[in-house]
Amino acid sequence: MTDDTRSHPFRDSVQDVAAAHRIPDTPQTRAPAYRLAFTDADFLMREELRPVRLQLELLKPQMILDERGVRSTIVLFGGARIPAPERADTAKTPVLAELSRYYEEARRFSRIMTERSMESYGRENVIITGGGPGVMEAGNRGAHEAGGQSIGLNIVLPHEQAPNAYVTPDLSFNFHYFAIRKMHFLMRAKAICIFPGGFGTLDEMFESLTLIQTKRMKPVPFLLFGRDFWERLINWQMLADAGTISAEDLKLFQFVETAEEAVAAIDAFATPCP
C-alpha cells in the first residue's frame, strides 16, 4: 500500500480496520453484518461477488508488476512432468526421460534472457512461467542462476502445487481464475516459448496463437521447442490443407531446438528488414 495522503484529508482503510478492533465486544459488533465489507472474507467469497474477485485477481499482480517496473516479459510454457536431466532416471516414461533435454534448454535460454534483462535493471525481458515444476522450474531456475528476477503464476489445483524454489518471492502469484492468469501471461509478452507438455501447455499454446491469429494481440516471436515432438503431436499442414486455418497461419510460429536458436529468432524478429 502506498503512503500517499497528499491528495485527500480522509482516514484510510488501515486506520479504520485498526479502529474497528478497538470497539466494545457486544452481540452487535460480533455479528457478521457489522464487519467492514472489505475485511469480510465470507462476504467476498459469495457467488454474487465473483465479478469483484475477478477484478481483484487482475488488479493485484498488475499493481505489483507496475510497482516493480516490469515492462516486458518472456513467456515460458511447458510440461510440469518433464524432469531435470539429473533426474531423468526417475521419469515415468522413456519419452519423458528423453524430453529432459528441454528442461536444460529452458534453463539456459532463461539464463541468457535474464542476463539481458539485467541490463535494463530487470524491467525488460523478464522470464515468466507458471511457477510450478518441470519446464516452469527450469525457466525460473535459469533466471535465478543469472542473478535476476523472474515471475511465477501459480494456480490453485485439486492436487497440491507449491511454487518452485527459484521464483522471485515478491513476484510469486497465486490464481483462482485460469482466464485472469492467462491475461497476465500475455499482457507484457515480448516473446512466447512453448516447450513440450500436456493439456495445460496445449491450452496455453492454442489460446495464445488464436489471439495472434485473430489480431487481438500483436505478433511476437512464437517459438516451439522440439520440432519432432510438435510435428508428431499435431499435423499442422493438414489444418492448412483442410482449410480450417490459412496457409499464412503456419508462419505465426517457428520451431527451434536450442536456447541459442531461440535467442537468434527473437533478435531476428526485432530487427527490421533492410
Secondary structure, DSSP 8 states (H G I E B T S, - for coil): -----SS--S--HHHHHHHHTTS---HHHHSGGGS-GGG-HHHHTSGGGHHHHHHHHHHHHHHHHHHHT---EEEEE--TT---GGGGGG-SSHHHHHHHHHHHHHHHHHHHHHHHHHHTTTSSSEEEE-SSSTHHHHHHHHHHHTT--EEEEEE--SS-----TTS-GGGEEEES-HHHHHHHHHTTEEEEEE-S--HHHHHHHHHHHHHHHTTSS----EEEE-HHHHHHH--HHHHHHHTSS-GGGGGG-EEE-SHHHHHHHHHHHHS---
